[in-house]
Amino acid sequence: MLAQKKKLKREAMSVPTSEVAEPIGALEPSKISCRDTAALALAVVRDGVITGEGPTTKGRVHFSRELDAGDADWCARILTATAVEHQPVSRAEAEALFEINDAAAERSDDGRFDDLLAKAVVHHAASVSGLPVPPRTVALSPETPIESWGPTRSINVDIEVLEWIAGQMRGKRRGNRTLMTLVATILGVATLPLTQVQLQNAFDLGM
């Protein structure tokens, strides 16, 4: 009996802290109640990408600093949870996605995450600018072209949010070409003369 108790204690101590602190059920879309909890759930995905361990990697081989189709699927499910489906993507959620992008040195998701990142960031940028955005299940779907709803020809996009996007992307090892092209297009049709300088200097998108 004593030997069995010692064995159980050793097994309990061997369980990664992340699995204890963040049970897989807490990440399920039905458990997400607001955009803040969605951002926290995305942070768990980020940690899984960094370490290759944790609740989001359970049941499959996952290497450290790799982003695979399972990770991209977790992000999509979190972002389209019922509680947030009809709300614009928040700054915290978008920043969490950028952190996941930065954490992943290798990709094996066939471009799904890049597509999701671009659409989520543009969803946030458009809403902050007071522009209408479709529900997340529509806007973030891989079947929905970003050009069908993104503000590619708007003169009303908030410059602050474009500066924030540029700051997130500047000097990064891996750029998101869809997002870079869209931001450049928006700036190219903007009416403020300053935006041309921003495009060339401060934005430094590395296109």
N, C-alpha and C positions, 0 to 999 in steps of 0.2 A: 504493500500500500504506500509506504514511504517513498519507494523508488518510483512508483507511478506518479505521485504528486510532484516529485522533483522533475520528472520528464515533462509533465504538463506545464510546470513553471518555466522550464527552459524554452518550450515551444511558444509560450505566451510572450516571453521576452524577445524571441526572435522575430516577432511580427513587426514590420516597419511601423514607425510612429504615424506616418501619413495614413496608413490603413486604419489605425485606431481612431485618429482624429477626424478623418474624413471618410466615413463608410460610403460605399458605392451608392447606397440609396439616397444620400444627401445630395447627390449630383443629378438625380433623375429630374427631368423637366417638371414633373408633377410636384416636386419639392421646392421649386423656384417660385418665390412669391413676389419678387420685384427686381428691378434692374440692378440693385446693389448685390442681391444674392446671386444674380447671374454673373456679375463681375467676379465675385468670390469663387464661384464654381469654375470660371475660366482660369483663375489663378491656380486652381488645383490641376487643371490640364497642363498649364505651363510648368508646374513643378514635376509633373510626370514626364514631360518632354525633356526637361533638364536631367533628371535622375534615371529615367528609364524604369522607374518603379512607382508604386502607388495605385490608388483605386482605378484610375483611368487606363492603366496598362494591364490590369489583371486579366489573365486568361490568354495572353498572347506574348510572343517574344517582342521585346521592345528595347532598343539600344538607347543609351544616353545621348542626348542632343539630336535625336531623330524625331521627325514628325511624320507619322504614317496616316493611313486612311482612317484608322480608328480615332486618332486625335482630332482630325478634321470633322469626323462625324459627331464626336462629343461636343465640339464647339458649335456646330450647326444645331444640334438638339437643345443645347443650353440657350442659344440666342433666340430660338423660335418657341420657347416654352409658352404655354397658354397665358400665363400671367403677364408676359411682356410682349406678346405677339403684336398688339396694336399700339405699342409705345415706340417712339424713336430710339435708336441705339444711343446709349448714354456715352459720355466722355470716358467714364470708368471702364465700361465694356470695351470701347475702342482701344483704350490704352492697354488693357489686358491682352487684346489680340496682337497689338504691336509687340508686347513682351514675349508672347508665344512665338511670333515671327523671328524675333531676335534670338530666342533660345534654341531654335532649330537649325543646326548646321547642315543636317542632311534631310532630304525630303523623299518620301515614298507614297505620296497621296495623290499623284496624277494632277496636281494643280488645284485641287479642291480648296485647300486653305487659302491660297492666294486670291482665288475668286471670292471667297467668303470675306476675307479681310478687306478687299477693295470695296465690296458692296456695303459692308457694315460701316466703314469709315465714311463713305459718301452718304449713307443713310443718316448718320449723325450730323455731318456737315450741312446737308440740305435742311434738316429739321431745325438746327441751330439758326440757320439763315431765314427761318420762317417760311420755307418752301414745303409744299405738301409731299408726303412720302407714303408709299403703299405699305400695307402690313408686312411684317418681317417675313412671313411665310412666302410672300410673293417676291419681295425685294431681294431676299437672300437666297432664293432658290437657284440652283445651277442652271435651270431651264430658262430663267428670266434674264435677258441681256441687260446689263447695267445701263446701256444707252437708252433703254425704253422708259426709264424713269429718272435717271441721274441728271443733275442740272448742268448738262454740257453746254447749253447755250444761254445760261442765265447771267444777268448783270447784277443780280441781287445776292450773290453768295457772300457771306460774311468774311471779310479779310482776316479777321482774327483766327477763325477756324482753319483757314488755308495756311496761315503761318504756323499754327499748331501741327498740322499735317506735315508741313515741310520740316519742322523741328524733329518730328518723330522719324522722318525718313533720311535726314541729312547724315551722310557719312556711314550709312549702314552697309554691311557686307552684301546683303541681299536686298535689292529693291523690288518693288511691286510695279511692274511696267503698266498694268492696267490703271492703277491709281495715279501713277506719275503722268501718264498721258491725259487722263481726265482732268487733273489739276492744271496742267499746262494749257489745255483747251479752255478751261474756265478763265484762266488769267489772260489768255489771248483775246478774249472777247469782252473782258472787263473794261469799264469806262475810265477807271482811275489810271493816270499815267504812271503812278508809283508801282503798279503791279508789274510792269515790264522790268523794272529794276529788281523787284522781288523775285521774279522768275529767274533772272540771270545770276543774282548774287545770293540773297538770303535763302532762297528756296533750294538752290544747289541740288537739284534732283538727280543729277548724274545720268541724264538721258543720253 
